[in-house]
């Protein structure tokens, strides 16, 4: 598929269904794009569709099936948009670091395909705001889903959730007082039973193990 050059072409691209619940259009909105009038359109739609499909089917659909509606906070960025965001200190890392991350239509340096979405699990927010326990959701995902990377943020426990070929399974938090790495390759806490870490969350949210 070629990059859209018309409204109809972009409409057709946005209607591509990535999974049962998600369409490509769900992931194209950007405040940076809206304010600075920078089109947020994939240069390589086929790669963006393939990566986004894997993200939705492997991570977002199972999460939504278990915990209810997911809100997409931010997701796909074109190379031009991400470069502008990085140059203007708008919370975008450099392009090369975002390939196979927020930039879905570029492979990473190792040739791996990937995609990231920053999401909020709406049903989880009251539990998090009462307890501050973002780790419960992090460990549940770690134990149940094939993620590559997660990064948690203080407001609403929004987090970047990344799918990538050959996942490394890293978790990091910007939430004080437990800011820092929860797990990464080589850590001893990766392959143990974490069910006690999320038992209270599941009980409050009415979800099974």
N, C-alpha and C positions, 0 to 999 in steps of 0.2 A: 504494500500500500504506500502511495506517495504522500508526502506532507500536504495537508490541505492548503489550498490557496483561495478558498471562497467560503462564504458562510455555510452554504450547503455542504461543502466538503467537511467542514469542521463539525457541523451537526451530525453528519454520518459517522464521523470518527467518535464523537461523544456518545453515540448510541451503541457502540460496540459493547457487548455484554461480557464482562470478565468472569462473572460467577452468577449464581442464582440471585443474589441481592444487589450486586454492584455493577455499575456501568463506568466506562472510562471517564465520562463527564464528571462523575462524582469526585475525581481526583485532580481536576485541572484548575480549580479555583486557587488564586493566590492574591493576597493583599498587596504584595509588591507589584504584581502584574497590573492589578486594578488601579493603584495609585499612580504608577509610573508609565502606564500604557505600553507595557512590554508583552507581546504575545507569548502565551505559555502553551506552545504547541510542539509536540514531538518532532524532531528531525527524522527519526526512524520509527514511524508508527508501528511497524510489525514487531520490532524488538520491545517497544513500550507495552504493546498489547500482551506479548508473551510473558514479560516479567510481571506485569500487573495481574495477569490471570493467575500466575503462580502465587503471588502475594495474597490474592483474594481467596483462592481455593484452599490453600494450605494453612493460612493464618486467620484471615478476617472472618470467613464463613464459620469455621469451628468456634471462634470466640463469640460471635454473635448468636450462634445456636445455643451456647451454654449460658451466656450472661445477658442476652438481650441486645437492644439496639446500640450500634457503634456510631459515634460521630467522627467524621473525618475533619481533623483540625488543619492539616496541610499535607501535601503529598508530592505529586510529580512537579518537577521544575525543569524547564528547558535549560540547555547550557547557557544561553544568553541571559536568561532570567537569573539563574544561580550565580553567574559571574558578576552581574550587577549587584546582587544581594551581598556577595562576598566583598566586593570593592567598596561598598557603601556601609559595611558593618551592620547588616540587617539579619544577623544570625544565620548566615549561610556559610558553610565551609567552602574551601576552594573546590573548583570543579573536579579535579582529579580525585579528591577524597570523597566526592559525592557520586562518582560513577557507580552504577549498580546500587545506588542508595536513593536519594531523592531524584537523581537523574536516571530515570529508568531506561532510556534509550542509548546508553553507553555501557559497555562491559567494563569491569574493573581491570586493574593491571594484570591480573592473572587470567583474564579472559572469561570471568564468571558473570553470568546474568543475575540481576537482582532488582529489588524495588523496596521502597520505604513509604510508610504512611504514618503520620503523627495522628494518633487516635485518642478518643476519650470513651471509656466504657461507662455509659451513663448510670447504669445500675450500681456501679462500684463507687461512684462519687460520694454518696452519703457515708458509706462505711469508711472510706479514706479520710474524709473531712473530720469524722468523729475520732478516728484512731491514729491517723498519720501512717497507717501500715500499708505502704505501697509494695512492700516486699511480698505480701500475700499473693497479689496478682502476678508479680514477677516470677515467683517460684511455681505457681500453677501453670503458667505458660511454659516455663522451662521444662516441667515434667510431662507436658502433654502435647506440645506443638513444635514443629521443626523450624524455629526461628533462627536467624543469624545474629541479630543484635537488638538490644532494647536499651533505650535511654529515657529515664523518667524525669518529669518536670513538676514543680510544686503545684501549679494551678490545676485543679481537678484531677491530679495524677495523670495528666496527659503524658503519652509516651510515644517515642518513635519505635515502631515495630518493623523490623526489616527481615525480608526473605532473601536468601541468596543461595546460589549453587555452592556446594561445599561449605555449609554453615560452620561458624566458629563458636556460636552460642556464648555471647558476652552480654553482661548486664551492668549498666552504670546508672547512677542516680545523681541528679542535681538538687535533691531534696534534703535540706538540713534536718536533723543533725547527722544523718547517716549518708551524707554525700560521699560518693566514691564508687568503687567497683564492688559489686556484689559477687560476681563470678566471672571467670574468663578461662581460656584454655590453660591447663596446668594446675588449677586450683583444686584443693581436696574436697570442696563442698559440691562438686558438680554431679556426682553419680550416687548420692545417698538419698534416703527417703526424706522428702520435704513435706509430706502430707500434713504434719503438725503445724507447719508454717501458714497454711491456708485453710485449716479446718474451721476456725472461727469465722472467716470470711464466707466460706461456703454455707455455713449454718445460718448466718445472718441474711445472705442473699437467697437462701432457699435453693441452693444448687447442690447436686450430688458430687461425690468425688470424681 
